[in-house]
Amino acid sequence: MNAIQKPVRIGNSKGVRIPAHLVRTYHLERGFVMRPVQEGILIAPANDEKLSLEESFAAMADDQSDMKITRDWAESGLSDGLEEED
């Protein structure tokens, strides 16, 4: 769909209409987030479902970039002096 949409006035703001078939197709019924990207604005479904503690730890374990940040922090010397003494 490449139809040109014109913004409509909503109070002091501007808005756009999202056709119903796109709302259904992309699961936007429960809300969405808008993020600026290089090409324009990305509209994505809002993820309002909270993960359980176990799911959160599993997701963190799968994200190796977070592990690299954690390792870098641990090796940076910020923990110097916090070691346990015998």
PyMOL commands that place a pseudoatom at each C-alpha (Angstrom):
pseudoatom trace, name=CA, resn=MET, resi=1, chain=A, elem=C, hetatm=0, pos=[0.000, 0.000, 0.000]
pseudoatom trace, name=CA, resn=ASN, resi=2, chain=A, elem=C, hetatm=0, pos=[1.631, 3.192, -1.166]
pseudoatom trace, name=CA, resn=ALA, resi=3, chain=A, elem=C, hetatm=0, pos=[-1.387, 5.490, -1.028]
pseudoatom trace, name=CA, resn=ILE, resi=4, chain=A, elem=C, hetatm=0, pos=[-0.520, 8.984, 0.127]
pseudoatom trace, name=CA, resn=GLN, resi=5, chain=A, elem=C, hetatm=0, pos=[-2.164, 9.768, 3.453]
pseudoatom trace, name=CA, resn=LYS, resi=6, chain=A, elem=C, hetatm=0, pos=[-2.743, 13.338, 4.594]
pseudoatom trace, name=CA, resn=PRO, resi=7, chain=A, elem=C, hetatm=0, pos=[-2.501, 14.231, 8.284]
pseudoatom trace, name=CA, resn=VAL, resi=8, chain=A, elem=C, hetatm=0, pos=[-5.721, 15.322, 9.997]
pseudoatom trace, name=CA, resn=ARG, resi=9, chain=A, elem=C, hetatm=0, pos=[-5.977, 17.836, 12.815]
pseudoatom trace, name=CA, resn=ILE, resi=10, chain=A, elem=C, hetatm=0, pos=[-6.497, 16.365, 16.280]
pseudoatom trace, name=CA, resn=GLY, resi=11, chain=A, elem=C, hetatm=0, pos=[-6.506, 19.258, 18.732]
pseudoatom trace, name=CA, resn=ASN, resi=12, chain=A, elem=C, hetatm=0, pos=[-3.092, 20.913, 18.461]
pseudoatom trace, name=CA, resn=SER, resi=13, chain=A, elem=C, hetatm=0, pos=[-1.604, 17.767, 16.925]
pseudoatom trace, name=CA, resn=LYS, resi=14, chain=A, elem=C, hetatm=0, pos=[-1.795, 15.924, 13.637]
pseudoatom trace, name=CA, resn=GLY, resi=15, chain=A, elem=C, hetatm=0, pos=[-2.844, 12.319, 13.119]
pseudoatom trace, name=CA, resn=VAL, resi=16, chain=A, elem=C, hetatm=0, pos=[-3.169, 9.722, 10.402]
pseudoatom trace, name=CA, resn=ARG, resi=17, chain=A, elem=C, hetatm=0, pos=[-5.794, 7.071, 9.815]
pseudoatom trace, name=CA, resn=ILE, resi=18, chain=A, elem=C, hetatm=0, pos=[-4.652, 3.468, 9.678]
pseudoatom trace, name=CA, resn=PRO, resi=19, chain=A, elem=C, hetatm=0, pos=[-6.945, 1.339, 7.504]
pseudoatom trace, name=CA, resn=ALA, resi=20, chain=A, elem=C, hetatm=0, pos=[-8.738, -1.439, 9.413]
pseudoatom trace, name=CA, resn=HIS, resi=21, chain=A, elem=C, hetatm=0, pos=[-7.201, -4.230, 7.330]
pseudoatom trace, name=CA, resn=LEU, resi=22, chain=A, elem=C, hetatm=0, pos=[-3.695, -3.014, 8.262]
pseudoatom trace, name=CA, resn=VAL, resi=23, chain=A, elem=C, hetatm=0, pos=[-4.658, -2.814, 11.943]
pseudoatom trace, name=CA, resn=ARG, resi=24, chain=A, elem=C, hetatm=0, pos=[-5.816, -6.442, 11.787]
pseudoatom trace, name=CA, resn=THR, resi=25, chain=A, elem=C, hetatm=0, pos=[-2.920, -7.665, 9.639]
pseudoatom trace, name=CA, resn=TYR, resi=26, chain=A, elem=C, hetatm=0, pos=[-0.247, -6.163, 11.882]
pseudoatom trace, name=CA, resn=HIS, resi=27, chain=A, elem=C, hetatm=0, pos=[-2.065, -6.794, 15.207]
pseudoatom trace, name=CA, resn=LEU, resi=28, chain=A, elem=C, hetatm=0, pos=[-2.327, -3.147, 16.204]
pseudoatom trace, name=CA, resn=GLU, resi=29, chain=A, elem=C, hetatm=0, pos=[-5.718, -3.537, 17.911]
pseudoatom trace, name=CA, resn=ARG, resi=30, chain=A, elem=C, hetatm=0, pos=[-4.296, -3.355, 21.444]
pseudoatom trace, name=CA, resn=GLY, resi=31, chain=A, elem=C, hetatm=0, pos=[-2.043, -0.410, 20.694]
pseudoatom trace, name=CA, resn=PHE, resi=32, chain=A, elem=C, hetatm=0, pos=[1.208, 0.296, 18.931]
pseudoatom trace, name=CA, resn=VAL, resi=33, chain=A, elem=C, hetatm=0, pos=[4.522, 2.055, 19.307]
pseudoatom trace, name=CA, resn=MET, resi=34, chain=A, elem=C, hetatm=0, pos=[6.061, 4.482, 16.850]
pseudoatom trace, name=CA, resn=ARG, resi=35, chain=A, elem=C, hetatm=0, pos=[9.821, 4.650, 16.476]
pseudoatom trace, name=CA, resn=PRO, resi=36, chain=A, elem=C, hetatm=0, pos=[11.864, 6.937, 14.259]
pseudoatom trace, name=CA, resn=VAL, resi=37, chain=A, elem=C, hetatm=0, pos=[14.010, 4.985, 11.810]
pseudoatom trace, name=CA, resn=GLN, resi=38, chain=A, elem=C, hetatm=0, pos=[16.272, 6.174, 9.025]
pseudoatom trace, name=CA, resn=GLU, resi=39, chain=A, elem=C, hetatm=0, pos=[13.560, 5.686, 6.391]
pseudoatom trace, name=CA, resn=GLY, resi=40, chain=A, elem=C, hetatm=0, pos=[10.768, 7.371, 8.385]
pseudoatom trace, name=CA, resn=ILE, resi=41, chain=A, elem=C, hetatm=0, pos=[8.526, 6.123, 11.193]
pseudoatom trace, name=CA, resn=LEU, resi=42, chain=A, elem=C, hetatm=0, pos=[8.119, 2.470, 12.146]
pseudoatom trace, name=CA, resn=ILE, resi=43, chain=A, elem=C, hetatm=0, pos=[4.733, 1.485, 13.580]
pseudoatom trace, name=CA, resn=ALA, resi=44, chain=A, elem=C, hetatm=0, pos=[4.827, -1.806, 15.491]
pseudoatom trace, name=CA, resn=PRO, resi=45, chain=A, elem=C, hetatm=0, pos=[2.407, -3.618, 17.808]
pseudoatom trace, name=CA, resn=ALA, resi=46, chain=A, elem=C, hetatm=0, pos=[2.780, -2.717, 21.469]
pseudoatom trace, name=CA, resn=ASN, resi=47, chain=A, elem=C, hetatm=0, pos=[4.083, -5.578, 23.524]
pseudoatom trace, name=CA, resn=ASP, resi=48, chain=A, elem=C, hetatm=0, pos=[2.158, -5.100, 26.746]
pseudoatom trace, name=CA, resn=GLU, resi=49, chain=A, elem=C, hetatm=0, pos=[2.523, -8.696, 27.850]
pseudoatom trace, name=CA, resn=LYS, resi=50, chain=A, elem=C, hetatm=0, pos=[4.891, -9.003, 30.782]
pseudoatom trace, name=CA, resn=LEU, resi=51, chain=A, elem=C, hetatm=0, pos=[7.364, -11.863, 30.868]
pseudoatom trace, name=CA, resn=SER, resi=52, chain=A, elem=C, hetatm=0, pos=[7.635, -14.144, 33.859]
pseudoatom trace, name=CA, resn=LEU, resi=53, chain=A, elem=C, hetatm=0, pos=[10.875, -14.042, 35.825]
pseudoatom trace, name=CA, resn=GLU, resi=54, chain=A, elem=C, hetatm=0, pos=[12.030, -17.252, 34.143]
pseudoatom trace, name=CA, resn=GLU, resi=55, chain=A, elem=C, hetatm=0, pos=[11.160, -15.879, 30.672]
pseudoatom trace, name=CA, resn=SER, resi=56, chain=A, elem=C, hetatm=0, pos=[13.022, -12.653, 31.446]
pseudoatom trace, name=CA, resn=PHE, resi=57, chain=A, elem=C, hetatm=0, pos=[16.185, -14.518, 32.448]
pseudoatom trace, name=CA, resn=ALA, resi=58, chain=A, elem=C, hetatm=0, pos=[15.918, -16.732, 29.354]
pseudoatom trace, name=CA, resn=ALA, resi=59, chain=A, elem=C, hetatm=0, pos=[15.566, -13.664, 27.113]
pseudoatom trace, name=CA, resn=MET, resi=60, chain=A, elem=C, hetatm=0, pos=[18.577, -12.022, 28.773]
pseudoatom trace, name=CA, resn=ALA, resi=61, chain=A, elem=C, hetatm=0, pos=[20.630, -15.194, 28.355]
pseudoatom trace, name=CA, resn=ASP, resi=62, chain=A, elem=C, hetatm=0, pos=[19.766, -15.274, 24.644]
pseudoatom trace, name=CA, resn=ASP, resi=63, chain=A, elem=C, hetatm=0, pos=[20.942, -11.663, 24.147]
pseudoatom trace, name=CA, resn=GLN, resi=64, chain=A, elem=C, hetatm=0, pos=[24.722, -11.990, 23.869]
pseudoatom trace, name=CA, resn=SER, resi=65, chain=A, elem=C, hetatm=0, pos=[25.205, -8.213, 23.505]
pseudoatom trace, name=CA, resn=ASP, resi=66, chain=A, elem=C, hetatm=0, pos=[23.984, -7.810, 27.097]
pseudoatom trace, name=CA, resn=MET, resi=67, chain=A, elem=C, hetatm=0, pos=[26.416, -10.509, 28.203]
pseudoatom trace, name=CA, resn=LYS, resi=68, chain=A, elem=C, hetatm=0, pos=[29.304, -8.656, 26.520]
pseudoatom trace, name=CA, resn=ILE, resi=69, chain=A, elem=C, hetatm=0, pos=[28.340, -5.436, 28.318]
pseudoatom trace, name=CA, resn=THR, resi=70, chain=A, elem=C, hetatm=0, pos=[28.178, -7.322, 31.622]
pseudoatom trace, name=CA, resn=ARG, resi=71, chain=A, elem=C, hetatm=0, pos=[31.588, -8.957, 31.032]
pseudoatom trace, name=CA, resn=ASP, resi=72, chain=A, elem=C, hetatm=0, pos=[33.129, -5.627, 29.995]
pseudoatom trace, name=CA, resn=TRP, resi=73, chain=A, elem=C, hetatm=0, pos=[31.759, -3.988, 33.151]
pseudoatom trace, name=CA, resn=ALA, resi=74, chain=A, elem=C, hetatm=0, pos=[33.003, -6.805, 35.367]
pseudoatom trace, name=CA, resn=GLU, resi=75, chain=A, elem=C, hetatm=0, pos=[36.474, -6.632, 33.806]
pseudoatom trace, name=CA, resn=SER, resi=76, chain=A, elem=C, hetatm=0, pos=[36.675, -2.814, 33.907]
pseudoatom trace, name=CA, resn=GLY, resi=77, chain=A, elem=C, hetatm=0, pos=[37.887, -2.631, 37.472]
pseudoatom trace, name=CA, resn=LEU, resi=78, chain=A, elem=C, hetatm=0, pos=[34.676, -1.125, 38.804]
pseudoatom trace, name=CA, resn=SER, resi=79, chain=A, elem=C, hetatm=0, pos=[34.405, -4.028, 41.192]
pseudoatom trace, name=CA, resn=ASP, resi=80, chain=A, elem=C, hetatm=0, pos=[37.942, -3.505, 42.604]
pseudoatom trace, name=CA, resn=GLY, resi=81, chain=A, elem=C, hetatm=0, pos=[37.867, -3.581, 46.365]
pseudoatom trace, name=CA, resn=LEU, resi=82, chain=A, elem=C, hetatm=0, pos=[34.596, -5.490, 46.485]
pseudoatom trace, name=CA, resn=GLU, resi=83, chain=A, elem=C, hetatm=0, pos=[36.192, -8.943, 46.584]
pseudoatom trace, name=CA, resn=GLU, resi=84, chain=A, elem=C, hetatm=0, pos=[35.607, -11.008, 49.673]
pseudoatom trace, name=CA, resn=GLU, resi=85, chain=A, elem=C, hetatm=0, pos=[38.500, -11.261, 52.076]
pseudoatom trace, name=CA, resn=ASP, resi=86, chain=A, elem=C, hetatm=0, pos=[39.521, -14.563, 53.629]
for i in range(1, 86): cmd.bond("trace and resi %d" % i, "trace and resi %d" % (i + 1))
show_as sticks, trace
zoom trace
